[in-house]
Amino acid sequence: MYTVVSSTAQLAHYNRIWSEVWKEKGFELEVENEVMDKLLVSNEHDEFIGTFEVKPYQPDKVELREVATFHLQQELISSIEKVAEVDKVALLPKHRGNNISRLLSAMVYYADRHLLDYYVCLLEPVFARALRISFKVPMRKIGGRTPYKGDDVVPTIIDVGRIRRNKHEYPWVLPTTQEALLESSL
């Protein structure tokens, strides 16, 4: 379901996927230096089809403060060690649809492994709506649509801790048998 990038070949796949999707969406391409993990999402045939990046949440990060007031949100202030920033969430166009569940499940299992309770992110508005309406992801917008690096984004806090502790309430989370597969792939 997901692979933590650990080789040059995996990094090449990761960079190809997110940059292709970013160009399609009109986002500026940017490379972040402070990253916890770069992750590749696989489909049921073990083909790399998507990405996401997890960064340490830094409440003092000027770039984030200019877009949203994450640093003023009580749930983040009181549990800073359980917060991470998610970026470069991407699925190749021909793999969207059912694979959104794989991407979201990978994010949940990553949070499980690292005991994360919150993801802060700047979501593309259509994707944010899909997460809220179709997937019922527990999330809270902390601002409206904001122009950012080539497109509009919605500053959002995802309560990934609620999902990881209550997977049975989210039908899109892949079966728990997948958790064992994840552990063996790391």
Rosetta constraint file for C-alpha pairs under 8 A:
AtomPair CA 1 CA 41 HARMONIC 5.57 0.50
AtomPair CA 1 CA 42 HARMONIC 4.90 0.50
AtomPair CA 1 CA 43 HARMONIC 6.62 0.50
AtomPair CA 1 CA 44 HARMONIC 7.71 0.50
AtomPair CA 1 CA 46 HARMONIC 7.52 0.50
AtomPair CA 1 CA 102 HARMONIC 6.63 0.50
AtomPair CA 1 CA 103 HARMONIC 7.94 0.50
AtomPair CA 1 CA 106 HARMONIC 6.28 0.50
AtomPair CA 1 CA 178 HARMONIC 7.94 0.50
AtomPair CA 1 CA 182 HARMONIC 6.87 0.50
AtomPair CA 2 CA 39 HARMONIC 6.40 0.50
AtomPair CA 2 CA 40 HARMONIC 5.39 0.50
AtomPair CA 2 CA 41 HARMONIC 4.35 0.50
AtomPair CA 2 CA 42 HARMONIC 5.78 0.50
AtomPair CA 2 CA 106 HARMONIC 5.95 0.50
AtomPair CA 2 CA 182 HARMONIC 7.13 0.50
AtomPair CA 3 CA 39 HARMONIC 5.56 0.50
AtomPair CA 3 CA 40 HARMONIC 5.15 0.50
AtomPair CA 3 CA 41 HARMONIC 6.54 0.50
AtomPair CA 3 CA 42 HARMONIC 7.81 0.50
AtomPair CA 3 CA 185 HARMONIC 6.94 0.50
AtomPair CA 3 CA 186 HARMONIC 7.00 0.50
AtomPair CA 4 CA 37 HARMONIC 6.47 0.50
AtomPair CA 4 CA 38 HARMONIC 5.97 0.50
AtomPair CA 4 CA 39 HARMONIC 4.59 0.50
AtomPair CA 4 CA 40 HARMONIC 6.45 0.50
AtomPair CA 4 CA 186 HARMONIC 7.13 0.50
AtomPair CA 5 CA 10 HARMONIC 5.51 0.50
AtomPair CA 5 CA 11 HARMONIC 5.96 0.50
AtomPair CA 5 CA 14 HARMONIC 7.68 0.50
AtomPair CA 5 CA 37 HARMONIC 7.19 0.50
AtomPair CA 5 CA 38 HARMONIC 5.53 0.50
AtomPair CA 5 CA 39 HARMONIC 5.61 0.50
AtomPair CA 5 CA 40 HARMONIC 6.77 0.50
AtomPair CA 6 CA 10 HARMONIC 6.64 0.50
AtomPair CA 6 CA 11 HARMONIC 7.33 0.50
AtomPair CA 7 CA 11 HARMONIC 6.18 0.50
AtomPair CA 8 CA 12 HARMONIC 6.22 0.50
AtomPair CA 9 CA 13 HARMONIC 6.53 0.50
AtomPair CA 10 CA 14 HARMONIC 6.15 0.50
AtomPair CA 10 CA 40 HARMONIC 7.85 0.50
AtomPair CA 11 CA 15 HARMONIC 6.05 0.50
AtomPair CA 12 CA 16 HARMONIC 6.06 0.50
AtomPair CA 13 CA 17 HARMONIC 6.17 0.50
AtomPair CA 13 CA 40 HARMONIC 7.94 0.50
AtomPair CA 13 CA 48 HARMONIC 7.32 0.50
AtomPair CA 14 CA 18 HARMONIC 6.33 0.50
AtomPair CA 14 CA 38 HARMONIC 7.63 0.50
AtomPair CA 14 CA 39 HARMONIC 7.39 0.50
AtomPair CA 14 CA 40 HARMONIC 6.14 0.50
AtomPair CA 14 CA 50 HARMONIC 7.76 0.50
AtomPair CA 14 CA 51 HARMONIC 6.32 0.50
AtomPair CA 15 CA 19 HARMONIC 5.85 0.50
AtomPair CA 16 CA 20 HARMONIC 6.01 0.50
AtomPair CA 17 CA 21 HARMONIC 6.36 0.50
AtomPair CA 17 CA 49 HARMONIC 7.21 0.50
AtomPair CA 17 CA 50 HARMONIC 6.35 0.50
AtomPair CA 17 CA 51 HARMONIC 6.91 0.50
AtomPair CA 17 CA 90 HARMONIC 7.20 0.50
AtomPair CA 17 CA 91 HARMONIC 7.47 0.50
AtomPair CA 17 CA 92 HARMONIC 6.56 0.50
AtomPair CA 18 CA 22 HARMONIC 5.96 0.50
AtomPair CA 18 CA 50 HARMONIC 7.30 0.50
AtomPair CA 18 CA 51 HARMONIC 6.29 0.50
AtomPair CA 18 CA 88 HARMONIC 6.15 0.50
AtomPair CA 18 CA 89 HARMONIC 7.41 0.50
AtomPair CA 18 CA 90 HARMONIC 5.60 0.50
AtomPair CA 18 CA 91 HARMONIC 7.74 0.50
AtomPair CA 19 CA 23 HARMONIC 6.02 0.50
AtomPair CA 19 CA 29 HARMONIC 6.66 0.50
AtomPair CA 20 CA 24 HARMONIC 6.29 0.50
AtomPair CA 20 CA 92 HARMONIC 7.69 0.50
AtomPair CA 21 CA 25 HARMONIC 6.26 0.50
AtomPair CA 21 CA 90 HARMONIC 6.17 0.50
AtomPair CA 21 CA 91 HARMONIC 7.08 0.50
AtomPair CA 21 CA 92 HARMONIC 6.35 0.50
AtomPair CA 21 CA 93 HARMONIC 7.64 0.50
AtomPair CA 22 CA 26 HARMONIC 6.04 0.50
AtomPair CA 22 CA 27 HARMONIC 5.08 0.50
AtomPair CA 22 CA 28 HARMONIC 7.07 0.50
AtomPair CA 22 CA 29 HARMONIC 6.75 0.50
AtomPair CA 22 CA 90 HARMONIC 7.89 0.50
AtomPair CA 23 CA 27 HARMONIC 6.04 0.50
AtomPair CA 23 CA 28 HARMONIC 7.54 0.50
AtomPair CA 23 CA 29 HARMONIC 7.61 0.50
AtomPair CA 25 CA 151 HARMONIC 7.70 0.50
AtomPair CA 26 CA 150 HARMONIC 5.76 0.50
AtomPair CA 26 CA 151 HARMONIC 6.68 0.50
AtomPair CA 27 CA 149 HARMONIC 5.79 0.50
AtomPair CA 27 CA 150 HARMONIC 4.69 0.50
AtomPair CA 27 CA 151 HARMONIC 6.18 0.50
AtomPair CA 28 CA 149 HARMONIC 5.44 0.50
AtomPair CA 28 CA 150 HARMONIC 5.95 0.50
AtomPair CA 34 CA 55 HARMONIC 6.39 0.50
AtomPair CA 34 CA 56 HARMONIC 7.27 0.50
AtomPair CA 35 CA 53 HARMONIC 7.15 0.50
AtomPair CA 35 CA 54 HARMONIC 6.17 0.50
AtomPair CA 35 CA 55 HARMONIC 4.42 0.50
AtomPair CA 35 CA 56 HARMONIC 6.72 0.50
AtomPair CA 36 CA 53 HARMONIC 7.72 0.50
AtomPair CA 36 CA 54 HARMONIC 5.54 0.50
AtomPair CA 36 CA 55 HARMONIC 4.93 0.50
AtomPair CA 36 CA 56 HARMONIC 6.27 0.50
AtomPair CA 37 CA 53 HARMONIC 5.88 0.50
AtomPair CA 37 CA 54 HARMONIC 5.32 0.50
AtomPair CA 37 CA 55 HARMONIC 6.93 0.50
AtomPair CA 38 CA 51 HARMONIC 7.45 0.50
AtomPair CA 38 CA 52 HARMONIC 6.27 0.50
AtomPair CA 38 CA 53 HARMONIC 4.51 0.50
AtomPair CA 38 CA 54 HARMONIC 6.47 0.50
AtomPair CA 39 CA 51 HARMONIC 5.54 0.50
AtomPair CA 39 CA 52 HARMONIC 5.39 0.50
AtomPair CA 39 CA 53 HARMONIC 5.96 0.50
AtomPair CA 40 CA 48 HARMONIC 6.16 0.50
AtomPair CA 40 CA 49 HARMONIC 7.42 0.50
AtomPair CA 40 CA 50 HARMONIC 5.81 0.50
AtomPair CA 40 CA 51 HARMONIC 4.65 0.50
AtomPair CA 40 CA 52 HARMONIC 6.83 0.50
AtomPair CA 41 CA 48 HARMONIC 5.67 0.50
AtomPair CA 41 CA 49 HARMONIC 5.87 0.50
AtomPair CA 41 CA 50 HARMONIC 4.79 0.50
AtomPair CA 41 CA 51 HARMONIC 5.60 0.50
AtomPair CA 41 CA 52 HARMONIC 7.85 0.50
AtomPair CA 41 CA 102 HARMONIC 7.38 0.50
AtomPair CA 41 CA 103 HARMONIC 6.21 0.50
AtomPair CA 41 CA 106 HARMONIC 7.14 0.50
AtomPair CA 42 CA 46 HARMONIC 5.01 0.50
AtomPair CA 42 CA 47 HARMONIC 5.09 0.50
AtomPair CA 42 CA 48 HARMONIC 4.41 0.50
AtomPair CA 42 CA 49 HARMONIC 5.54 0.50
AtomPair CA 42 CA 50 HARMONIC 6.88 0.50
AtomPair CA 42 CA 102 HARMONIC 7.80 0.50
AtomPair CA 43 CA 47 HARMONIC 5.52 0.50
AtomPair CA 43 CA 48 HARMONIC 6.65 0.50
AtomPair CA 43 CA 49 HARMONIC 6.42 0.50
AtomPair CA 43 CA 99 HARMONIC 6.92 0.50
AtomPair CA 43 CA 102 HARMONIC 7.30 0.50
AtomPair CA 49 CA 91 HARMONIC 5.85 0.50
AtomPair CA 49 CA 92 HARMONIC 5.71 0.50
AtomPair CA 49 CA 95 HARMONIC 6.48 0.50
AtomPair CA 50 CA 89 HARMONIC 7.42 0.50
AtomPair CA 50 CA 90 HARMONIC 5.18 0.50
AtomPair CA 50 CA 91 HARMONIC 4.16 0.50
AtomPair CA 50 CA 92 HARMONIC 6.08 0.50
AtomPair CA 50 CA 103 HARMONIC 7.19 0.50
AtomPair CA 51 CA 88 HARMONIC 6.48 0.50
AtomPair CA 51 CA 89 HARMONIC 5.51 0.50
AtomPair CA 51 CA 90 HARMONIC 5.15 0.50
AtomPair CA 51 CA 91 HARMONIC 6.66 0.50
AtomPair CA 51 CA 103 HARMONIC 7.90 0.50
AtomPair CA 52 CA 86 HARMONIC 6.86 0.50
AtomPair CA 52 CA 87 HARMONIC 5.98 0.50
AtomPair CA 52 CA 88 HARMONIC 4.92 0.50
AtomPair CA 52 CA 89 HARMONIC 4.25 0.50
AtomPair CA 52 CA 90 HARMONIC 6.46 0.50
AtomPair CA 53 CA 86 HARMONIC 5.62 0.50
AtomPair CA 53 CA 87 HARMONIC 5.06 0.50
AtomPair CA 53 CA 88 HARMONIC 5.59 0.50
AtomPair CA 53 CA 89 HARMONIC 6.92 0.50
AtomPair CA 54 CA 84 HARMONIC 6.43 0.50
AtomPair CA 54 CA 85 HARMONIC 5.73 0.50
AtomPair CA 54 CA 86 HARMONIC 4.76 0.50
AtomPair CA 54 CA 87 HARMONIC 6.47 0.50
AtomPair CA 55 CA 84 HARMONIC 5.81 0.50
AtomPair CA 55 CA 85 HARMONIC 5.01 0.50
AtomPair CA 55 CA 86 HARMONIC 6.28 0.50
AtomPair CA 55 CA 87 HARMONIC 7.66 0.50
AtomPair CA 56 CA 83 HARMONIC 7.51 0.50
AtomPair CA 56 CA 84 HARMONIC 5.07 0.50
AtomPair CA 56 CA 85 HARMONIC 6.04 0.50
AtomPair CA 57 CA 80 HARMONIC 7.71 0.50
AtomPair CA 57 CA 83 HARMONIC 5.96 0.50
AtomPair CA 57 CA 84 HARMONIC 4.60 0.50
AtomPair CA 57 CA 85 HARMONIC 5.12 0.50
AtomPair CA 57 CA 120 HARMONIC 7.71 0.50
AtomPair CA 59 CA 64 HARMONIC 7.93 0.50
AtomPair CA 59 CA 65 HARMONIC 7.75 0.50
AtomPair CA 59 CA 70 HARMONIC 6.98 0.50
AtomPair CA 59 CA 71 HARMONIC 4.92 0.50
AtomPair CA 60 CA 65 HARMONIC 7.32 0.50
AtomPair CA 60 CA 71 HARMONIC 7.32 0.50
AtomPair CA 61 CA 65 HARMONIC 6.38 0.50
AtomPair CA 62 CA 66 HARMONIC 6.17 0.50
AtomPair CA 63 CA 67 HARMONIC 6.94 0.50
AtomPair CA 64 CA 68 HARMONIC 6.02 0.50
AtomPair CA 64 CA 69 HARMONIC 7.80 0.50
AtomPair CA 64 CA 70 HARMONIC 7.64 0.50
AtomPair CA 65 CA 69 HARMONIC 5.77 0.50
AtomPair CA 65 CA 70 HARMONIC 7.11 0.50
AtomPair CA 65 CA 71 HARMONIC 7.31 0.50
AtomPair CA 67 CA 146 HARMONIC 7.06 0.50
AtomPair CA 67 CA 148 HARMONIC 7.62 0.50
AtomPair CA 67 CA 155 HARMONIC 7.39 0.50
AtomPair CA 68 CA 142 HARMONIC 6.94 0.50
AtomPair CA 68 CA 143 HARMONIC 6.59 0.50
AtomPair CA 68 CA 155 HARMONIC 6.03 0.50
AtomPair CA 69 CA 73 HARMONIC 7.03 0.50
AtomPair CA 69 CA 142 HARMONIC 7.09 0.50
AtomPair CA 70 CA 76 HARMONIC 7.40 0.50
AtomPair CA 70 CA 120 HARMONIC 7.53 0.50
AtomPair CA 70 CA 142 HARMONIC 7.47 0.50
AtomPair CA 71 CA 76 HARMONIC 7.25 0.50
AtomPair CA 71 CA 77 HARMONIC 6.95 0.50
AtomPair CA 72 CA 76 HARMONIC 7.90 0.50
AtomPair CA 72 CA 77 HARMONIC 7.16 0.50
AtomPair CA 73 CA 77 HARMONIC 6.30 0.50
AtomPair CA 74 CA 78 HARMONIC 6.09 0.50
AtomPair CA 75 CA 79 HARMONIC 6.39 0.50
AtomPair CA 76 CA 80 HARMONIC 5.42 0.50
AtomPair CA 76 CA 83 HARMONIC 6.69 0.50
AtomPair CA 76 CA 118 HARMONIC 7.47 0.50
AtomPair CA 79 CA 83 HARMONIC 6.93 0.50
AtomPair CA 81 CA 116 HARMONIC 7.91 0.50
AtomPair CA 82 CA 115 HARMONIC 6.55 0.50
AtomPair CA 82 CA 116 HARMONIC 4.43 0.50
AtomPair CA 82 CA 117 HARMONIC 5.28 0.50
AtomPair CA 82 CA 118 HARMONIC 6.44 0.50
AtomPair CA 83 CA 116 HARMONIC 5.83 0.50
AtomPair CA 83 CA 117 HARMONIC 6.13 0.50
AtomPair CA 83 CA 118 HARMONIC 4.78 0.50
AtomPair CA 83 CA 119 HARMONIC 5.83 0.50
AtomPair CA 83 CA 120 HARMONIC 7.35 0.50
AtomPair CA 84 CA 116 HARMONIC 7.12 0.50
AtomPair CA 84 CA 118 HARMONIC 6.51 0.50
AtomPair CA 84 CA 119 HARMONIC 5.12 0.50
AtomPair CA 84 CA 120 HARMONIC 6.35 0.50
AtomPair CA 85 CA 119 HARMONIC 5.44 0.50
AtomPair CA 85 CA 120 HARMONIC 4.78 0.50
AtomPair CA 85 CA 121 HARMONIC 5.88 0.50
AtomPair CA 86 CA 119 HARMONIC 6.18 0.50
AtomPair CA 86 CA 120 HARMONIC 6.25 0.50
AtomPair CA 86 CA 121 HARMONIC 5.40 0.50
AtomPair CA 87 CA 121 HARMONIC 6.59 0.50
AtomPair CA 87 CA 122 HARMONIC 7.63 0.50
AtomPair CA 91 CA 95 HARMONIC 6.42 0.50
AtomPair CA 91 CA 96 HARMONIC 6.06 0.50
AtomPair CA 91 CA 99 HARMONIC 7.97 0.50
AtomPair CA 91 CA 100 HARMONIC 7.70 0.50
AtomPair CA 91 CA 103 HARMONIC 7.96 0.50
AtomPair CA 92 CA 96 HARMONIC 6.60 0.50
AtomPair CA 95 CA 99 HARMONIC 6.22 0.50
AtomPair CA 96 CA 100 HARMONIC 6.18 0.50
AtomPair CA 98 CA 102 HARMONIC 7.57 0.50
AtomPair CA 99 CA 103 HARMONIC 6.33 0.50
AtomPair CA 100 CA 104 HARMONIC 6.11 0.50
AtomPair CA 101 CA 105 HARMONIC 5.85 0.50
AtomPair CA 101 CA 172 HARMONIC 5.32 0.50
AtomPair CA 101 CA 173 HARMONIC 6.41 0.50
AtomPair CA 101 CA 174 HARMONIC 7.31 0.50
AtomPair CA 102 CA 106 HARMONIC 6.05 0.50
AtomPair CA 102 CA 173 HARMONIC 7.63 0.50
AtomPair CA 102 CA 174 HARMONIC 7.08 0.50
AtomPair CA 103 CA 107 HARMONIC 6.41 0.50
AtomPair CA 104 CA 108 HARMONIC 6.30 0.50
AtomPair CA 104 CA 173 HARMONIC 7.31 0.50
AtomPair CA 105 CA 109 HARMONIC 6.13 0.50
AtomPair CA 105 CA 172 HARMONIC 7.46 0.50
AtomPair CA 105 CA 173 HARMONIC 5.07 0.50
AtomPair CA 105 CA 174 HARMONIC 6.16 0.50
AtomPair CA 106 CA 110 HARMONIC 6.02 0.50
AtomPair CA 107 CA 111 HARMONIC 6.23 0.50
AtomPair CA 108 CA 112 HARMONIC 6.17 0.50
AtomPair CA 108 CA 160 HARMONIC 6.37 0.50
AtomPair CA 108 CA 163 HARMONIC 7.06 0.50
AtomPair CA 108 CA 164 HARMONIC 5.89 0.50
AtomPair CA 109 CA 113 HARMONIC 6.19 0.50
AtomPair CA 109 CA 164 HARMONIC 7.32 0.50
AtomPair CA 109 CA 179 HARMONIC 7.03 0.50
AtomPair CA 109 CA 182 HARMONIC 7.80 0.50
AtomPair CA 110 CA 114 HARMONIC 6.31 0.50
AtomPair CA 111 CA 115 HARMONIC 5.53 0.50
AtomPair CA 111 CA 116 HARMONIC 4.70 0.50
AtomPair CA 111 CA 117 HARMONIC 7.11 0.50
AtomPair CA 111 CA 160 HARMONIC 6.98 0.50
AtomPair CA 111 CA 161 HARMONIC 7.50 0.50
AtomPair CA 111 CA 164 HARMONIC 7.37 0.50
AtomPair CA 112 CA 116 HARMONIC 6.57 0.50
AtomPair CA 112 CA 161 HARMONIC 7.94 0.50
AtomPair CA 112 CA 164 HARMONIC 6.14 0.50
AtomPair CA 115 CA 161 HARMONIC 7.86 0.50
AtomPair CA 116 CA 160 HARMONIC 7.12 0.50
AtomPair CA 116 CA 161 HARMONIC 6.29 0.50
AtomPair CA 117 CA 159 HARMONIC 6.03 0.50
AtomPair CA 117 CA 160 HARMONIC 5.19 0.50
AtomPair CA 117 CA 161 HARMONIC 3.76 0.50
AtomPair CA 117 CA 162 HARMONIC 7.22 0.50
AtomPair CA 118 CA 157 HARMONIC 6.54 0.50
AtomPair CA 118 CA 158 HARMONIC 5.56 0.50
AtomPair CA 118 CA 159 HARMONIC 4.90 0.50
AtomPair CA 118 CA 160 HARMONIC 5.31 0.50
AtomPair CA 118 CA 161 HARMONIC 6.29 0.50
AtomPair CA 119 CA 157 HARMONIC 5.76 0.50
AtomPair CA 119 CA 158 HARMONIC 5.08 0.50
AtomPair CA 119 CA 159 HARMONIC 6.79 0.50
AtomPair CA 119 CA 160 HARMONIC 6.57 0.50
AtomPair CA 120 CA 155 HARMONIC 7.59 0.50
AtomPair CA 120 CA 156 HARMONIC 5.89 0.50
AtomPair CA 120 CA 157 HARMONIC 4.66 0.50
AtomPair CA 120 CA 158 HARMONIC 6.38 0.50
AtomPair CA 121 CA 155 HARMONIC 5.98 0.50
AtomPair CA 121 CA 156 HARMONIC 5.42 0.50
AtomPair CA 121 CA 157 HARMONIC 6.51 0.50
AtomPair CA 121 CA 158 HARMONIC 7.88 0.50
AtomPair CA 122 CA 153 HARMONIC 5.41 0.50
AtomPair CA 122 CA 154 HARMONIC 5.37 0.50
AtomPair CA 122 CA 155 HARMONIC 4.55 0.50
AtomPair CA 122 CA 156 HARMONIC 6.11 0.50
AtomPair CA 123 CA 127 HARMONIC 6.67 0.50
AtomPair CA 123 CA 128 HARMONIC 5.70 0.50
AtomPair CA 123 CA 153 HARMONIC 5.11 0.50
AtomPair CA 123 CA 154 HARMONIC 5.04 0.50
AtomPair CA 123 CA 155 HARMONIC 6.39 0.50
AtomPair CA 123 CA 156 HARMONIC 6.86 0.50
AtomPair CA 124 CA 128 HARMONIC 6.11 0.50
AtomPair CA 124 CA 151 HARMONIC 7.83 0.50
AtomPair CA 124 CA 152 HARMONIC 6.51 0.50
AtomPair CA 124 CA 153 HARMONIC 4.79 0.50
AtomPair CA 124 CA 154 HARMONIC 6.33 0.50
AtomPair CA 125 CA 129 HARMONIC 6.20 0.50
AtomPair CA 125 CA 145 HARMONIC 7.18 0.50
AtomPair CA 125 CA 152 HARMONIC 6.97 0.50
AtomPair CA 125 CA 153 HARMONIC 5.84 0.50
AtomPair CA 125 CA 154 HARMONIC 5.88 0.50
AtomPair CA 126 CA 130 HARMONIC 6.31 0.50
AtomPair CA 127 CA 131 HARMONIC 6.19 0.50
AtomPair CA 128 CA 132 HARMONIC 6.23 0.50
AtomPair CA 128 CA 154 HARMONIC 7.25 0.50
AtomPair CA 129 CA 133 HARMONIC 5.90 0.50
AtomPair CA 129 CA 134 HARMONIC 7.85 0.50
AtomPair CA 130 CA 134 HARMONIC 5.14 0.50
AtomPair CA 130 CA 135 HARMONIC 6.61 0.50
AtomPair CA 131 CA 135 HARMONIC 4.91 0.50
AtomPair CA 131 CA 136 HARMONIC 6.11 0.50
AtomPair CA 131 CA 137 HARMONIC 5.52 0.50
AtomPair CA 132 CA 136 HARMONIC 4.79 0.50
AtomPair CA 132 CA 137 HARMONIC 5.34 0.50
AtomPair CA 132 CA 138 HARMONIC 7.28 0.50
AtomPair CA 132 CA 139 HARMONIC 7.21 0.50
AtomPair CA 133 CA 137 HARMONIC 7.96 0.50
AtomPair CA 135 CA 170 HARMONIC 7.64 0.50
AtomPair CA 135 CA 172 HARMONIC 6.99 0.50
AtomPair CA 136 CA 170 HARMONIC 7.70 0.50
AtomPair CA 137 CA 158 HARMONIC 7.33 0.50
AtomPair CA 137 CA 159 HARMONIC 7.92 0.50
AtomPair CA 137 CA 163 HARMONIC 7.83 0.50
AtomPair CA 138 CA 158 HARMONIC 6.03 0.50
AtomPair CA 138 CA 159 HARMONIC 5.52 0.50
AtomPair CA 138 CA 160 HARMONIC 7.50 0.50
AtomPair CA 138 CA 162 HARMONIC 7.50 0.50
AtomPair CA 138 CA 163 HARMONIC 7.57 0.50
AtomPair CA 139 CA 156 HARMONIC 6.63 0.50
AtomPair CA 139 CA 157 HARMONIC 5.46 0.50
AtomPair CA 139 CA 158 HARMONIC 4.24 0.50
AtomPair CA 139 CA 159 HARMONIC 5.72 0.50
AtomPair CA 140 CA 156 HARMONIC 5.56 0.50
AtomPair CA 140 CA 157 HARMONIC 5.25 0.50
AtomPair CA 140 CA 158 HARMONIC 6.56 0.50
AtomPair CA 141 CA 154 HARMONIC 6.76 0.50
AtomPair CA 141 CA 155 HARMONIC 5.82 0.50
AtomPair CA 141 CA 156 HARMONIC 4.42 0.50
AtomPair CA 141 CA 157 HARMONIC 6.48 0.50
AtomPair CA 142 CA 154 HARMONIC 7.94 0.50
AtomPair CA 142 CA 155 HARMONIC 5.71 0.50
AtomPair CA 142 CA 156 HARMONIC 5.80 0.50
AtomPair CA 142 CA 157 HARMONIC 7.36 0.50
AtomPair CA 143 CA 154 HARMONIC 6.57 0.50
AtomPair CA 143 CA 155 HARMONIC 5.74 0.50
AtomPair CA 143 CA 156 HARMONIC 7.66 0.50
AtomPair CA 144 CA 154 HARMONIC 5.85 0.50
AtomPair CA 144 CA 155 HARMONIC 7.26 0.50
AtomPair CA 145 CA 152 HARMONIC 5.78 0.50
AtomPair CA 145 CA 153 HARMONIC 5.44 0.50
AtomPair CA 145 CA 154 HARMONIC 4.91 0.50
AtomPair CA 145 CA 155 HARMONIC 7.72 0.50
AtomPair CA 146 CA 152 HARMONIC 5.11 0.50
AtomPair CA 146 CA 153 HARMONIC 5.30 0.50
AtomPair CA 146 CA 154 HARMONIC 6.32 0.50
AtomPair CA 146 CA 155 HARMONIC 7.96 0.50
AtomPair CA 147 CA 151 HARMONIC 5.63 0.50
AtomPair CA 147 CA 152 HARMONIC 4.24 0.50
AtomPair CA 147 CA 153 HARMONIC 6.29 0.50
AtomPair CA 148 CA 152 HARMONIC 5.67 0.50
AtomPair CA 148 CA 153 HARMONIC 6.36 0.50
AtomPair CA 159 CA 163 HARMONIC 6.95 0.50
AtomPair CA 160 CA 164 HARMONIC 6.10 0.50
AtomPair CA 161 CA 165 HARMONIC 6.11 0.50
AtomPair CA 162 CA 166 HARMONIC 6.05 0.50
AtomPair CA 163 CA 167 HARMONIC 5.43 0.50
AtomPair CA 163 CA 169 HARMONIC 7.76 0.50
AtomPair CA 163 CA 170 HARMONIC 7.18 0.50
AtomPair CA 166 CA 170 HARMONIC 7.47 0.50
AtomPair CA 167 CA 171 HARMONIC 7.73 0.50
AtomPair CA 167 CA 173 HARMONIC 6.39 0.50
AtomPair CA 168 CA 173 HARMONIC 7.90 0.50
AtomPair CA 174 CA 178 HARMONIC 6.64 0.50
AtomPair CA 175 CA 179 HARMONIC 7.85 0.50
AtomPair CA 176 CA 180 HARMONIC 7.62 0.50
AtomPair CA 177 CA 181 HARMONIC 7.05 0.50
AtomPair CA 178 CA 182 HARMONIC 6.23 0.50
AtomPair CA 179 CA 183 HARMONIC 6.34 0.50
AtomPair CA 180 CA 184 HARMONIC 6.36 0.50
AtomPair CA 181 CA 185 HARMONIC 6.30 0.50
AtomPair CA 182 CA 186 HARMONIC 6.54 0.50
